[in-house]
Amino acid sequence: MTIVLSCMTSLVVEIPTLKVIPELWTPETWVNELIALRKHLNLTKVHLLGQSWGGMLALDYILHYNPTGIESLILSSTLSSASLWASEQHRMIRFHV
């Protein structure tokens, strides 16, 4: 069995059955992929760019996994808290109505 992760299509599938595995659609899955990639490529020092969903993953990685060798973190078009973002959107809607 081979599991294929594709951030381009948001699919996690099992090969050869092409069975979708939604229980792997977690931040932990994607952070573990980053950890495995860094290890495989022997990337001891990196400048990490997180854009959109990747920015949230980068924050999770930095804050909860204590990685070494992060030279810089660049966040682009991301948010640090979905609940804070949602509450601010509701506040702005009430303000403009």
N, C-alpha and C positions, 0 to 999 in steps of 0.2 A: 504494500500500500504506500502510495506517495501522496502527500498533501501539498497542494499548490496554493500559495497565498498571492492574491493579486490586488494591490491597492488601486490599480487602474479601473477595475470593474467591481471592487468591493466584494469579491467572491473568495470563499475559502472552500475548495472542493477536494474531494478524494479521487485519485486516479487509480484505476481505469473506470470506475463507476460513474464519475462526475457527480457524485452525491454532494450536495451543498451541506456544509457543516457550520450552521449559524452559532453554535456554542463557542466557536473559536473567534468570533467577531468581538474581541475584547481588547482594551488597551494593552493588557498584559501580553497577548499574542504578538502584537506589533512591536512592543518594546523588546520582547525576547528576540524577535527577528533582528532588530537593530543590534542588540548585544551579540547575537550569533554572527551577524555580518561584520561587525568590528573585529571580533575574534578571528574569523576566517581570513579577513584581509590584513590582519595584524595592524589595525589602526590604533596605535597607542595614544596618538594626539589627533584631535579633530576640531574643526570649526563646524558646529552643528547648526544647520538651517532647518527650521520648522515652519512650514507654510500651511495655513488653514488647519485641518485636522492634524497634520504633522507637527504644528506648533503646540497643540495640546499634548500630543505624545511626547514631544521634546521636554515640555514642562514636567510631565509625569516621570519621565526618565531621570531628569536632573534632580527632582525633589524626592523621589522615592527609591531610587536605585543607587544613589551616591556614586556615579561613574567617575573614573579618573581620566585624565587626559583631555578634558573638554577645555579647549583654548578660548572659545567664545561661543555664545549662543545668540543666534539671530532669529527673531520671531517676526513673521510676516502674515498679515491678514488672519490673525488667530485671536482667540479669547482665552482668558485665564480661568474663567468660571462661567459655565453655561447658566447656572441658576442666577448669578449676578447679572449676566447679559439679559436674561429673560425678564427679570424684575425691572431693569432699567428700560427695556423696550415698553413694558406696560406703563411705567411712569411717564415716558415720553408721549405715549398715545393719549393718556389722560390729560397731559399738559396741553396738547395741541387740539383737543376736541372742544 
